[in-house]
Amino acid sequence: MRRNRVQWLIFLSLILVWVLSLSAQSKIYWLSDTGSTRTFYRANTDGSQIEKLATVLYSDQMHNFVIDTLRQRFYVAWHAGRIYSYSFDGQISEQLLKKTIEKDNKTYGPYALTWHRKSDKLYFSVANTIYRCDMDGSHVEVVFESTGAITDIQIDEENDRIFWASSATNRKQNSTIFTANLDGSSKRALYSGNLEYVLDIKHISLYLTEEHLYFSWGVWGGGYFSS
């Protein structure tokens, strides 16, 4: 339980870093998680004018979420294999898609999730495969496959490159951050965890103003992030 809380704090910190890098939006968005209830908030970047947005009543584990400021919506990947869309005011919620894969005697659903603004597509991962679809959940297609279950995805809009973290398949292999073109070509590894007890790189965040990539990883008993 303590490790999960630490990882959530790290994840929320990375969300804040990502939002702060979007100078045009000049808003901070964050999530308060009480177990069965999740509430989204936003404020100015100086912390003023805090607004309570949608409250989601759902007992399943949340894997990832993305903010669509154009449509005023949140998109959430849930553990049960579903991606839902919620309006900022919480009045509208809809299931966009449900997708699961059976692999190595395990059931995988959508995990990593991000929005590519240029194409107006959602990119998401299921196990070791990256998919994309329209913002209403239609026209789902495979983009490419990687090694290990994919735990997070980020897109560099300016250079049309995708970054993702793949989990370690066992303790003898390293969790790795990769980058490639949006179609999966020109793939290369950027970083591979080399600590004895590191299992998975959990979350990544791009800060393109300073050309940095931040990431967090899970360690027995806790986690931390570096750049």
WOUR-V869261 format. One record per backbone hydrogen bond with DSSP energy under -1.0 kcal/mol. CO is the residue of the C=O (numbers start at 1). NH is the residue of the N-H. If there is no record, write none. Layout:
CO/NH, CO/NH
This chain:
1/5, 2/6, 3/7, 4/8, 5/9, 6/10, 7/11, 8/12, 9/13, 10/14, 11/15, 12/16, 13/17, 14/18, 15/19, 16/20, 17/21, 19/22, 21/23, 22/25, 22/26, 28/43, 30/41, 32/39, 36/58, 37/34, 38/56, 39/32, 40/53, 41/30, 42/51, 43/28, 44/47, 48/44, 51/42, 54/40, 56/38, 61/79, 64/77, 66/75, 68/73, 72/88, 73/68, 74/86, 75/66, 76/84, 77/63, 77/64, 78/81, 81/99, 82/78, 83/96, 83/97, 84/76, 85/94, 86/74, 87/90, 92/87, 94/85, 97/83, 101/108, 103/106, 106/103, 108/101, 112/125, 114/123, 116/120, 116/121, 121/116, 122/133, 123/114, 124/131, 125/111, 126/129, 127/150, 128/146, 129/126, 130/143, 130/144, 131/124, 132/141, 133/122, 134/137, 138/134, 141/132, 144/130, 149/167, 152/165, 154/163, 156/160, 156/161, 161/156, 162/180, 163/154, 164/178, 165/151, 166/176, 170/173, 175/193, 176/166, 177/190, 177/191, 178/164, 179/188, 180/162, 181/184, 185/181, 188/179, 191/177, 195/198, 199/168, 200/218, 203/216, 205/214, 207/210, 207/212, 212/207, 214/205, 215/226, 216/202, 218/199, 219/222, 222/219, 224/217, 226/215
